[in-house]
Amino acid sequence: MQLLFAVVFACLPLLAGAQEKLPKDVARFAENAQMCEHFAGEWDDNDKARQREITQAIEQSCGQAQRQWKRLSAKYAGQPKLQKIIDEQANDAVRSYRKSS
């Protein structure tokens, strides 16, 4: 869990400049989508506890980002610039996420 916070805080300065002009809900979506992609690319077969942390982070960030993506796509459908940003941030990990059983 500490790694999750470290990654989030490390990414914030990079995101801040690009997202200052974005609506807050779109900026939050972009952060969740980036975290989703990050954790979806991790796997650790050797450490069961770490794998549980990764799975939990995927469930949280990808699930949140996918819900946000659908809601924001509808909300900003009439705003092509924001729709383009939303579509670009909806990476493969967000688009293909399925909650594990």
Gaussian input, Z-matrix of N, CA and C with variables (Angstrom, degrees):
# hf/3-21g

backbone

0 1
 N
 C     1     B1
 C     2     B2     1     A1
 N     3     B3     2     A2     1     D1
 C     4     B4     3     A3     2     D2
 C     5     B5     4     A4     3     D3
 N     6     B6     5     A5     4     D4
 C     7     B7     6     A6     5     D5
 C     8     B8     7     A7     6     D6
 N     9     B9     8     A8     7     D7
 C    10    B10     9     A9     8     D8
 C    11    B11    10    A10     9     D9
 N    12    B12    11    A11    10    D10
 C    13    B13    12    A12    11    D11
 C    14    B14    13    A13    12    D12
 N    15    B15    14    A14    13    D13
 C    16    B16    15    A15    14    D14
 C    17    B17    16    A16    15    D15
 N    18    B18    17    A17    16    D16
 C    19    B19    18    A18    17    D17
 C    20    B20    19    A19    18    D18
 N    21    B21    20    A20    19    D19
 C    22    B22    21    A21    20    D20
 C    23    B23    22    A22    21    D21
 N    24    B24    23    A23    22    D22
 C    25    B25    24    A24    23    D23
 C    26    B26    25    A25    24    D24
 N    27    B27    26    A26    25    D25
 C    28    B28    27    A27    26    D26
 C    29    B29    28    A28    27    D27
 N    30    B30    29    A29    28    D28
 C    31    B31    30    A30    29    D29
 C    32    B32    31    A31    30    D30
 N    33    B33    32    A32    31    D31
 C    34    B34    33    A33    32    D32
 C    35    B35    34    A34    33    D33
 N    36    B36    35    A35    34    D34
 C    37    B37    36    A36    35    D35
 C    38    B38    37    A37    36    D36
 N    39    B39    38    A38    37    D37
 C    40    B40    39    A39    38    D38
 C    41    B41    40    A40    39    D39
 N    42    B42    41    A41    40    D40
 C    43    B43    42    A42    41    D41
 C    44    B44    43    A43    42    D42
 N    45    B45    44    A44    43    D43
 C    46    B46    45    A45    44    D44
 C    47    B47    46    A46    45    D45
 N    48    B48    47    A47    46    D46
 C    49    B49    48    A48    47    D47
 C    50    B50    49    A49    48    D48
 N    51    B51    50    A50    49    D49
 C    52    B52    51    A51    50    D50
 C    53    B53    52    A52    51    D51
 N    54    B54    53    A53    52    D52
 C    55    B55    54    A54    53    D53
 C    56    B56    55    A55    54    D54
 N    57    B57    56    A56    55    D55
 C    58    B58    57    A57    56    D56
 C    59    B59    58    A58    57    D57
 N    60    B60    59    A59    58    D58
 C    61    B61    60    A60    59    D59
 C    62    B62    61    A61    60    D60
 N    63    B63    62    A62    61    D61
 C    64    B64    63    A63    62    D62
 C    65    B65    64    A64    63    D63
 N    66    B66    65    A65    64    D64
 C    67    B67    66    A66    65    D65
 C    68    B68    67    A67    66    D66
 N    69    B69    68    A68    67    D67
 C    70    B70    69    A69    68    D68
 C    71    B71    70    A70    69    D69
 N    72    B72    71    A71    70    D70
 C    73    B73    72    A72    71    D71
 C    74    B74    73    A73    72    D72
 N    75    B75    74    A74    73    D73
 C    76    B76    75    A75    74    D74
 C    77    B77    76    A76    75    D75
 N    78    B78    77    A77    76    D76
 C    79    B79    78    A78    77    D77
 C    80    B80    79    A79    78    D78
 N    81    B81    80    A80    79    D79
 C    82    B82    81    A81    80    D80
 C    83    B83    82    A82    81    D81
 N    84    B84    83    A83    82    D82
 C    85    B85    84    A84    83    D83
 C    86    B86    85    A85    84    D84
 N    87    B87    86    A86    85    D85
 C    88    B88    87    A87    86    D86
 C    89    B89    88    A88    87    D87
 N    90    B90    89    A89    88    D88
 C    91    B91    90    A90    89    D89
 C    92    B92    91    A91    90    D90
 N    93    B93    92    A92    91    D91
 C    94    B94    93    A93    92    D92
 C    95    B95    94    A94    93    D93
 N    96    B96    95    A95    94    D94
 C    97    B97    96    A96    95    D95
 C    98    B98    97    A97    96    D96
 N    99    B99    98    A98    97    D97
 C   100   B100    99    A99    98    D98
 C   101   B101   100   A100    99    D99
 N   102   B102   101   A101   100   D100
 C   103   B103   102   A102   101   D101
 C   104   B104   103   A103   102   D102
 N   105   B105   104   A104   103   D103
 C   106   B106   105   A105   104   D104
 C   107   B107   106   A106   105   D105
 N   108   B108   107   A107   106   D106
 C   109   B109   108   A108   107   D107
 C   110   B110   109   A109   108   D108
 N   111   B111   110   A110   109   D109
 C   112   B112   111   A111   110   D110
 C   113   B113   112   A112   111   D111
 N   114   B114   113   A113   112   D112
 C   115   B115   114   A114   113   D113
 C   116   B116   115   A115   114   D114
 N   117   B117   116   A116   115   D115
 C   118   B118   117   A117   116   D116
 C   119   B119   118   A118   117   D117
 N   120   B120   119   A119   118   D118
 C   121   B121   120   A120   119   D119
 C   122   B122   121   A121   120   D120
 N   123   B123   122   A122   121   D121
 C   124   B124   123   A123   122   D122
 C   125   B125   124   A124   123   D123
 N   126   B126   125   A125   124   D124
 C   127   B127   126   A126   125   D125
 C   128   B128   127   A127   126   D126
 N   129   B129   128   A128   127   D127
 C   130   B130   129   A129   128   D128
 C   131   B131   130   A130   129   D129
 N   132   B132   131   A131   130   D130
 C   133   B133   132   A132   131   D131
 C   134   B134   133   A133   132   D132
 N   135   B135   134   A134   133   D133
 C   136   B136   135   A135   134   D134
 C   137   B137   136   A136   135   D135
 N   138   B138   137   A137   136   D136
 C   139   B139   138   A138   137   D137
 C   140   B140   139   A139   138   D138
 N   141   B141   140   A140   139   D139
 C   142   B142   141   A141   140   D140
 C   143   B143   142   A142   141   D141
 N   144   B144   143   A143   142   D142
 C   145   B145   144   A144   143   D143
 C   146   B146   145   A145   144   D144
 N   147   B147   146   A146   145   D145
 C   148   B148   147   A147   146   D146
 C   149   B149   148   A148   147   D147
 N   150   B150   149   A149   148   D148
 C   151   B151   150   A150   149   D149
 C   152   B152   151   A151   150   D150
 N   153   B153   152   A152   151   D151
 C   154   B154   153   A153   152   D152
 C   155   B155   154   A154   153   D153
 N   156   B156   155   A155   154   D154
 C   157   B157   156   A156   155   D155
 C   158   B158   157   A157   156   D156
 N   159   B159   158   A158   157   D157
 C   160   B160   159   A159   158   D158
 C   161   B161   160   A160   159   D159
 N   162   B162   161   A161   160   D160
 C   163   B163   162   A162   161   D161
 C   164   B164   163   A163   162   D162
 N   165   B165   164   A164   163   D163
 C   166   B166   165   A165   164   D164
 C   167   B167   166   A166   165   D165
 N   168   B168   167   A167   166   D166
 C   169   B169   168   A168   167   D167
 C   170   B170   169   A169   168   D168
 N   171   B171   170   A170   169   D169
 C   172   B172   171   A171   170   D170
 C   173   B173   172   A172   171   D171
 N   174   B174   173   A173   172   D172
 C   175   B175   174   A174   173   D173
 C   176   B176   175   A175   174   D174
 N   177   B177   176   A176   175   D175
 C   178   B178   177   A177   176   D176
 C   179   B179   178   A178   177   D177
 N   180   B180   179   A179   178   D178
 C   181   B181   180   A180   179   D179
 C   182   B182   181   A181   180   D180
 N   183   B183   182   A182   181   D181
 C   184   B184   183   A183   182   D182
 C   185   B185   184   A184   183   D183
 N   186   B186   185   A185   184   D184
 C   187   B187   186   A186   185   D185
 C   188   B188   187   A187   186   D186
 N   189   B189   188   A188   187   D187
 C   190   B190   189   A189   188   D188
 C   191   B191   190   A190   189   D189
 N   192   B192   191   A191   190   D190
 C   193   B193   192   A192   191   D191
 C   194   B194   193   A193   192   D192
 N   195   B195   194   A194   193   D193
 C   196   B196   195   A195   194   D194
 C   197   B197   196   A196   195   D195
 N   198   B198   197   A197   196   D196
 C   199   B199   198   A198   197   D197
 C   200   B200   199   A199   198   D198
 N   201   B201   200   A200   199   D199
 C   202   B202   201   A201   200   D200
 C   203   B203   202   A202   201   D201
 N   204   B204   203   A203   202   D202
 C   205   B205   204   A204   203   D203
 C   206   B206   205   A205   204   D204
 N   207   B207   206   A206   205   D205
 C   208   B208   207   A207   206   D206
 C   209   B209   208   A208   207   D207
 N   210   B210   209   A209   208   D208
 C   211   B211   210   A210   209   D209
 C   212   B212   211   A211   210   D210
 N   213   B213   212   A212   211   D211
 C   214   B214   213   A213   212   D212
 C   215   B215   214   A214   213   D213
 N   216   B216   215   A215   214   D214
 C   217   B217   216   A216   215   D215
 C   218   B218   217   A217   216   D216
 N   219   B219   218   A218   217   D217
 C   220   B220   219   A219   218   D218
 C   221   B221   220   A220   219   D219
 N   222   B222   221   A221   220   D220
 C   223   B223   222   A222   221   D221
 C   224   B224   223   A223   222   D222
 N   225   B225   224   A224   223   D223
 C   226   B226   225   A225   224   D224
 C   227   B227   226   A226   225   D225
 N   228   B228   227   A227   226   D226
 C   229   B229   228   A228   227   D227
 C   230   B230   229   A229   228   D228
 N   231   B231   230   A230   229   D229
 C   232   B232   231   A231   230   D230
 C   233   B233   232   A232   231   D231
 N   234   B234   233   A233   232   D232
 C   235   B235   234   A234   233   D233
 C   236   B236   235   A235   234   D234
 N   237   B237   236   A236   235   D235
 C   238   B238   237   A237   236   D236
 C   239   B239   238   A238   237   D237
 N   240   B240   239   A239   238   D238
 C   241   B241   240   A240   239   D239
 C   242   B242   241   A241   240   D240
 N   243   B243   242   A242   241   D241
 C   244   B244   243   A243   242   D242
 C   245   B245   244   A244   243   D243
 N   246   B246   245   A245   244   D244
 C   247   B247   246   A246   245   D245
 C   248   B248   247   A247   246   D246
 N   249   B249   248   A248   247   D247
 C   250   B250   249   A249   248   D248
 C   251   B251   250   A250   249   D249
 N   252   B252   251   A251   250   D250
 C   253   B253   252   A252   251   D251
 C   254   B254   253   A253   252   D252
 N   255   B255   254   A254   253   D253
 C   256   B256   255   A255   254   D254
 C   257   B257   256   A256   255   D255
 N   258   B258   257   A257   256   D256
 C   259   B259   258   A258   257   D257
 C   260   B260   259   A259   258   D258
 N   261   B261   260   A260   259   D259
 C   262   B262   261   A261   260   D260
 C   263   B263   262   A262   261   D261
 N   264   B264   263   A263   262   D262
 C   265   B265   264   A264   263   D263
 C   266   B266   265   A265   264   D264
 N   267   B267   266   A266   265   D265
 C   268   B268   267   A267   266   D266
 C   269   B269   268   A268   267   D267
 N   270   B270   269   A269   268   D268
 C   271   B271   270   A270   269   D269
 C   272   B272   271   A271   270   D270
 N   273   B273   272   A272   271   D271
 C   274   B274   273   A273   272   D272
 C   275   B275   274   A274   273   D273
 N   276   B276   275   A275   274   D274
 C   277   B277   276   A276   275   D275
 C   278   B278   277   A277   276   D276
 N   279   B279   278   A278   277   D277
 C   280   B280   279   A279   278   D278
 C   281   B281   280   A280   279   D279
 N   282   B282   281   A281   280   D280
 C   283   B283   282   A282   281   D281
 C   284   B284   283   A283   282   D282
 N   285   B285   284   A284   283   D283
 C   286   B286   285   A285   284   D284
 C   287   B287   286   A286   285   D285
 N   288   B288   287   A287   286   D286
 C   289   B289   288   A288   287   D287
 C   290   B290   289   A289   288   D288
 N   291   B291   290   A290   289   D289
 C   292   B292   291   A291   290   D290
 C   293   B293   292   A292   291   D291
 N   294   B294   293   A293   292   D292
 C   295   B295   294   A294   293   D293
 C   296   B296   295   A295   294   D294
 N   297   B297   296   A296   295   D295
 C   298   B298   297   A297   296   D296
 C   299   B299   298   A298   297   D297
 N   300   B300   299   A299   298   D298
 C   301   B301   300   A300   299   D299
 C   302   B302   301   A301   300   D300

   B1=1.4378
   B2=1.5284
   B3=1.3169
   B4=1.4649
   B5=1.5203
   B6=1.3291
   B7=1.4573
   B8=1.5270
   B9=1.3164
   B10=1.4584
   B11=1.5238
   B12=1.3219
   B13=1.4565
   B14=1.5250
   B15=1.3095
   B16=1.4624
   B17=1.5236
   B18=1.3221
   B19=1.4601
   B20=1.5224
   B21=1.3200
   B22=1.4662
   B23=1.5256
   B24=1.3126
   B25=1.4645
   B26=1.5216
   B27=1.3194
   B28=1.4595
   B29=1.5272
   B30=1.3107
   B31=1.4652
   B32=1.5218
   B33=1.3129
   B34=1.4608
   B35=1.5291
   B36=1.3358
   B37=1.4689
   B38=1.5239
   B39=1.3201
   B40=1.4586
   B41=1.5193
   B42=1.3014
   B43=1.4511
   B44=1.5185
   B45=1.3015
   B46=1.4623
   B47=1.5239
   B48=1.3109
   B49=1.4619
   B50=1.5129
   B51=1.3048
   B52=1.4529
   B53=1.5195
   B54=1.3135
   B55=1.4489
   B56=1.5258
   B57=1.3116
   B58=1.4624
   B59=1.5198
   B60=1.3213
   B61=1.4474
   B62=1.5219
   B63=1.3140
   B64=1.4589
   B65=1.5238
   B66=1.3327
   B67=1.4630
   B68=1.5301
   B69=1.3103
   B70=1.4693
   B71=1.5234
   B72=1.3295
   B73=1.4661
   B74=1.5266
   B75=1.3205
   B76=1.4652
   B77=1.5285
   B78=1.3216
   B79=1.4679
   B80=1.5314
   B81=1.3372
   B82=1.4703
   B83=1.5242
   B84=1.3288
   B85=1.4538
   B86=1.5343
   B87=1.3183
   B88=1.4650
   B89=1.5310
   B90=1.3224
   B91=1.4710
   B92=1.5304
   B93=1.3234
   B94=1.4670
   B95=1.5238
   B96=1.3292
   B97=1.4651
   B98=1.5299
   B99=1.3140
   B100=1.4657
   B101=1.5298
   B102=1.3241
   B103=1.4682
   B104=1.5269
   B105=1.3029
   B106=1.4590
   B107=1.5308
   B108=1.3110
   B109=1.4654
   B110=1.5286
   B111=1.3141
   B112=1.4651
   B113=1.5292
   B114=1.3224
   B115=1.4644
   B116=1.5223
   B117=1.3260
   B118=1.4604
   B119=1.5279
   B120=1.3232
   B121=1.4622
   B122=1.5172
   B123=1.3221
   B124=1.4688
   B125=1.5204
   B126=1.3054
   B127=1.4704
   B128=1.5116
   B129=1.3065
   B130=1.4579
   B131=1.5242
   B132=1.3231
   B133=1.4660
   B134=1.5221
   B135=1.3080
   B136=1.4574
   B137=1.5259
   B138=1.3033
   B139=1.4603
   B140=1.5271
   B141=1.3216
   B142=1.4729
   B143=1.5352
   B144=1.3285
   B145=1.4652
   B146=1.5325
   B147=1.3120
   B148=1.4687
   B149=1.5255
   B150=1.3235
   B151=1.4548
   B152=1.5276
   B153=1.3318
   B154=1.4680
   B155=1.5253
   B156=1.3373
   B157=1.4650
   B158=1.5297
   B159=1.3218
   B160=1.4671
   B161=1.5254
   B162=1.3250
   B163=1.4617
   B164=1.5199
   B165=1.3198
   B166=1.4664
   B167=1.5348
   B168=1.3223
   B169=1.4639
   B170=1.5293
   B171=1.3273
   B172=1.4660
   B173=1.5231
   B174=1.3226
   B175=1.4671
   B176=1.5316
   B177=1.3152
   B178=1.4601
   B179=1.5247
   B180=1.3216
   B181=1.4615
   B182=1.5224
   B183=1.3216
   B184=1.4653
   B185=1.5239
   B186=1.3243
   B187=1.4591
   B188=1.5166
   B189=1.3146
   B190=1.4750
   B191=1.5222
   B192=1.3235
   B193=1.4650
   B194=1.5249
   B195=1.3214
   B196=1.4624
   B197=1.5338
   B198=1.3253
   B199=1.4672
   B200=1.5400
   B201=1.3296
   B202=1.4652
   B203=1.5265
   B204=1.3292
   B205=1.4635
   B206=1.5289
   B207=1.3143
   B208=1.4650
   B209=1.5268
   B210=1.3209
   B211=1.4589
   B212=1.5292
   B213=1.3409
   B214=1.4628
   B215=1.5222
   B216=1.3170
   B217=1.4665
   B218=1.5244
   B219=1.3214
   B220=1.4609
   B221=1.5330
   B222=1.3236
   B223=1.4678
   B224=1.5255
   B225=1.3425
   B226=1.4662
   B227=1.5283
   B228=1.3253
   B229=1.4752
   B230=1.5308
   B231=1.3032
   B232=1.4600
   B233=1.5185
   B234=1.3336
   B235=1.4681
   B236=1.5295
   B237=1.3302
   B238=1.4682
   B239=1.5315
   B240=1.3230
   B241=1.4722
   B242=1.5190
   B243=1.3295
   B244=1.4660
   B245=1.5232
   B246=1.3233
   B247=1.4627
   B248=1.5280
   B249=1.3134
   B250=1.4707
   B251=1.5298
   B252=1.3195
   B253=1.4704
   B254=1.5263
   B255=1.3080
   B256=1.4674
   B257=1.5289
   B258=1.3184
   B259=1.4648
   B260=1.5280
   B261=1.3266
   B262=1.4696
   B263=1.5298
   B264=1.3243
   B265=1.4627
   B266=1.5256
   B267=1.3194
   B268=1.4673
   B269=1.5230
   B270=1.3325
   B271=1.4565
   B272=1.5303
   B273=1.3231
   B274=1.4661
   B275=1.5220
   B276=1.3137
   B277=1.4645
   B278=1.5329
   B279=1.3088
   B280=1.4695
   B281=1.5202
   B282=1.3183
   B283=1.4675
   B284=1.5296
   B285=1.3199
   B286=1.4680
   B287=1.5339
   B288=1.3095
   B289=1.4699
   B290=1.5231
   B291=1.3131
   B292=1.4658
   B293=1.5270
   B294=1.3027
   B295=1.4739
   B296=1.5163
   B297=1.3251
   B298=1.4614
   B299=1.5217
   B300=1.2895
   B301=1.4736
   B302=1.4893
   A1=110.30
   A2=116.05
   A3=119.13
   A4=110.44
   A5=116.42
   A6=119.90
   A7=110.22
   A8=116.55
   A9=120.96
   A10=110.44
   A11=117.04
   A12=120.51
   A13=111.59
   A14=116.82
   A15=120.32
   A16=111.07
   A17=116.33
   A18=120.00
   A19=110.65
   A20=116.53
   A21=120.41
   A22=110.03
   A23=117.09
   A24=119.95
   A25=111.97
   A26=117.56
   A27=120.42
   A28=111.15
   A29=117.26
   A30=121.78
   A31=113.25
   A32=117.90
   A33=120.43
   A34=114.29
   A35=119.59
   A36=117.57
   A37=112.39
   A38=117.31
   A39=120.55
   A40=111.15
   A41=116.09
   A42=120.67
   A43=112.63
   A44=117.32
   A45=121.43
   A46=112.21
   A47=117.41
   A48=119.88
   A49=112.24
   A50=116.94
   A51=120.93
   A52=111.96
   A53=117.17
   A54=119.42
   A55=113.95
   A56=117.77
   A57=119.48
   A58=111.25
   A59=117.77
   A60=121.90
   A61=111.90
   A62=117.60
   A63=121.24
   A64=110.41
   A65=116.51
   A66=118.34
   A67=109.47
   A68=116.25
   A69=120.59
   A70=112.21
   A71=117.61
   A72=118.74
   A73=111.88
   A74=117.40
   A75=120.97
   A76=109.65
   A77=117.02
   A78=120.69
   A79=110.84
   A80=117.11
   A81=120.31
   A82=110.83
   A83=115.96
   A84=120.00
   A85=110.64
   A86=117.12
   A87=121.23
   A88=110.60
   A89=117.10
   A90=120.81
   A91=110.74
   A92=116.83
   A93=119.80
   A94=111.55
   A95=117.18
   A96=120.78
   A97=111.02
   A98=116.88
   A99=120.09
   A100=111.34
   A101=116.60
   A102=119.74
   A103=110.21
   A104=116.89
   A105=121.81
   A106=109.85
   A107=116.17
   A108=120.39
   A109=110.92
   A110=116.37
   A111=120.55
   A112=110.83
   A113=116.21
   A114=119.33
   A115=112.59
   A116=118.08
   A117=120.49
   A118=110.77
   A119=116.87
   A120=120.85
   A121=113.80
   A122=117.59
   A123=120.92
   A124=110.18
   A125=114.88
   A126=120.89
   A127=107.31
   A128=117.05
   A129=120.99
   A130=108.93
   A131=115.83
   A132=120.58
   A133=112.56
   A134=117.07
   A135=120.71
   A136=113.79
   A137=117.17
   A138=120.77
   A139=109.03
   A140=115.95
   A141=121.38
   A142=111.69
   A143=117.13
   A144=120.34
   A145=109.98
   A146=116.43
   A147=120.27
   A148=110.09
   A149=117.80
   A150=120.22
   A151=110.88
   A152=116.79
   A153=119.63
   A154=110.71
   A155=117.47
   A156=121.36
   A157=110.82
   A158=115.73
   A159=120.31
   A160=109.82
   A161=116.79
   A162=120.97
   A163=110.84
   A164=117.01
   A165=121.21
   A166=110.60
   A167=117.14
   A168=120.71
   A169=110.92
   A170=116.70
   A171=120.79
   A172=109.81
   A173=116.20
   A174=120.38
   A175=110.20
   A176=116.26
   A177=119.60
   A178=111.85
   A179=117.78
   A180=119.73
   A181=112.54
   A182=118.00
   A183=120.17
   A184=111.14
   A185=116.38
   A186=119.39
   A187=111.37
   A188=115.53
   A189=120.82
   A190=110.05
   A191=117.35
   A192=120.83
   A193=111.14
   A194=117.27
   A195=119.23
   A196=111.16
   A197=116.92
   A198=119.97
   A199=110.51
   A200=115.90
   A201=120.31
   A202=110.77
   A203=116.60
   A204=122.00
   A205=110.38
   A206=116.39
   A207=120.14
   A208=111.29
   A209=116.54
   A210=120.86
   A211=111.34
   A212=116.50
   A213=120.14
   A214=112.01
   A215=117.29
   A216=120.27
   A217=110.27
   A218=116.39
   A219=120.35
   A220=110.81
   A221=116.28
   A222=120.79
   A223=112.07
   A224=116.75
   A225=120.84
   A226=112.70
   A227=117.05
   A228=121.46
   A229=112.01
   A230=117.79
   A231=121.35
   A232=114.41
   A233=117.12
   A234=120.90
   A235=109.00
   A236=117.03
   A237=121.34
   A238=115.00
   A239=118.59
   A240=119.97
   A241=111.11
   A242=116.62
   A243=119.74
   A244=110.96
   A245=117.08
   A246=120.00
   A247=110.61
   A248=116.75
   A249=120.44
   A250=110.28
   A251=117.18
   A252=120.91
   A253=110.12
   A254=116.53
   A255=120.77
   A256=109.99
   A257=117.12
   A258=120.83
   A259=111.96
   A260=116.86
   A261=120.52
   A262=111.69
   A263=116.81
   A264=120.29
   A265=112.37
   A266=117.27
   A267=120.97
   A268=108.55
   A269=116.02
   A270=122.45
   A271=110.92
   A272=116.16
   A273=121.17
   A274=112.23
   A275=117.29
   A276=120.38
   A277=110.67
   A278=117.03
   A279=120.77
   A280=109.76
   A281=116.69
   A282=121.15
   A283=112.60
   A284=117.45
   A285=120.32
   A286=113.58
   A287=117.75
   A288=120.58
   A289=111.33
   A290=114.96
   A291=123.44
   A292=107.10
   A293=115.40
   A294=119.61
   A295=109.82
   A296=115.48
   A297=119.59
   A298=109.87
   A299=115.41
   A300=120.11
   A301=111.31
   D1=-35.08
   D2=178.51
   D3=-64.10
   D4=-35.71
   D5=178.38
   D6=-62.85
   D7=-39.69
   D8=178.90
   D9=-58.41
   D10=-47.78
   D11=179.19
   D12=-64.83
   D13=-38.42
   D14=178.95
   D15=-63.13
   D16=-42.68
   D17=179.79
   D18=-66.73
   D19=-43.10
   D20=179.35
   D21=-59.93
   D22=-49.05
   D23=-178.48
   D24=-67.28
   D25=-31.62
   D26=177.77
   D27=-68.53
   D28=-32.52
   D29=-178.04
   D30=-83.05
   D31=-22.91
   D32=-174.72
   D33=-57.28
   D34=-45.05
   D35=179.71
   D36=-62.34
   D37=-34.85
   D38=178.90
   D39=-68.09
   D40=-35.45
   D41=-178.01
   D42=-81.67
   D43=-27.46
   D44=-171.77
   D45=-57.72
   D46=-48.56
   D47=-177.88
   D48=-64.09
   D49=-42.17
   D50=-177.94
   D51=-73.30
   D52=-26.98
   D53=-173.36
   D54=-102.07
   D55=-1.05
   D56=179.94
   D57=-58.65
   D58=-34.35
   D59=-176.17
   D60=-90.65
   D61=-6.81
   D62=-179.56
   D63=-85.90
   D64=149.78
   D65=170.45
   D66=-59.05
   D67=149.66
   D68=-175.62
   D69=-57.72
   D70=-38.58
   D71=-178.36
   D72=-67.48
   D73=-33.32
   D74=177.74
   D75=-72.68
   D76=-39.29
   D77=178.23
   D78=-63.59
   D79=-41.84
   D80=177.72
   D81=-64.20
   D82=-39.91
   D83=177.01
   D84=-60.09
   D85=-45.30
   D86=-179.47
   D87=-60.32
   D88=-41.06
   D89=178.19
   D90=-64.17
   D91=-46.61
   D92=179.63
   D93=-64.30
   D94=-39.41
   D95=179.41
   D96=-64.01
   D97=-39.85
   D98=178.84
   D99=-68.42
   D100=-38.80
   D101=176.77
   D102=-66.74
   D103=-39.41
   D104=177.85
   D105=-58.56
   D106=-49.50
   D107=-179.29
   D108=-62.21
   D109=-40.39
   D110=179.81
   D111=-60.41
   D112=-53.73
   D113=-175.64
   D114=-72.18
   D115=-29.68
   D116=177.78
   D117=-64.97
   D118=-23.19
   D119=179.49
   D120=-89.01
   D121=-1.01
   D122=-179.58
   D123=-99.79
   D124=149.31
   D125=174.23
   D126=-159.53
   D127=138.50
   D128=-179.63
   D129=-141.51
   D130=93.02
   D131=-179.76
   D132=-70.42
   D133=-21.58
   D134=-174.81
   D135=-82.76
   D136=-17.39
   D137=-174.84
   D138=-129.54
   D139=100.22
   D140=-176.15
   D141=-62.61
   D142=-39.08
   D143=179.87
   D144=-64.46
   D145=-43.89
   D146=179.23
   D147=-64.49
   D148=-39.20
   D149=179.35
   D150=-64.18
   D151=-36.90
   D152=175.73
   D153=-63.05
   D154=-40.59
   D155=177.29
   D156=-61.91
   D157=-43.80
   D158=-179.92
   D159=-63.60
   D160=-45.72
   D161=179.72
   D162=-60.72
   D163=-42.36
   D164=178.51
   D165=-63.61
   D166=-42.30
   D167=179.39
   D168=-65.52
   D169=-37.17
   D170=176.89
   D171=-65.16
   D172=-47.22
   D173=-179.93
   D174=-56.66
   D175=-43.84
   D176=-176.98
   D177=-72.66
   D178=-55.33
   D179=-173.46
   D180=-71.78
   D181=-42.30
   D182=-178.99
   D183=-71.51
   D184=-41.70
   D185=178.00
   D186=-60.88
   D187=-46.06
   D188=179.05
   D189=-62.95
   D190=-47.66
   D191=-177.33
   D192=-63.12
   D193=-39.52
   D194=-179.37
   D195=-66.28
   D196=-41.39
   D197=176.74
   D198=-63.69
   D199=-43.45
   D200=179.22
   D201=-63.12
   D202=-42.41
   D203=-178.34
   D204=-56.97
   D205=-48.54
   D206=-179.13
   D207=-64.13
   D208=-43.73
   D209=-178.66
   D210=-67.47
   D211=-44.76
   D212=-177.93
   D213=-70.50
   D214=-33.60
   D215=177.24
   D216=-59.63
   D217=-41.42
   D218=178.21
   D219=-72.58
   D220=-43.61
   D221=-176.57
   D222=-61.94
   D223=-41.50
   D224=-175.11
   D225=-106.45
   D226=24.23
   D227=-178.16
   D228=-58.16
   D229=-31.95
   D230=-178.68
   D231=-89.84
   D232=8.01
   D233=-178.70
   D234=-122.60
   D235=91.37
   D236=-172.52
   D237=-55.30
   D238=-37.70
   D239=-179.35
   D240=-64.85
   D241=-46.21
   D242=178.64
   D243=-69.49
   D244=-37.42
   D245=178.80
   D246=-62.06
   D247=-38.05
   D248=178.48
   D249=-64.20
   D250=-43.92
   D251=178.46
   D252=-62.20
   D253=-45.07
   D254=179.85
   D255=-60.80
   D256=-46.36
   D257=179.71
   D258=-63.18
   D259=-39.53
   D260=179.10
   D261=-66.51
   D262=-35.71
   D263=-179.03
   D264=-78.36
   D265=-21.30
   D266=179.34
   D267=-75.98
   D268=76.17
   D269=-177.23
   D270=-69.17
   D271=175.69
   D272=-178.12
   D273=-57.83
   D274=-37.01
   D275=-178.95
   D276=-64.14
   D277=-38.94
   D278=178.62
   D279=-71.09
   D280=-46.87
   D281=-176.72
   D282=-63.75
   D283=-35.70
   D284=-173.72
   D285=-99.45
   D286=0.44
   D287=-176.75
   D288=-59.78
   D289=133.45
   D290=172.64
   D291=-134.09
   D292=128.00
   D293=-179.47
   D294=-59.74
   D295=131.79
   D296=178.70
   D297=-76.39
   D298=153.81
   D299=-177.46
   D300=-85.33

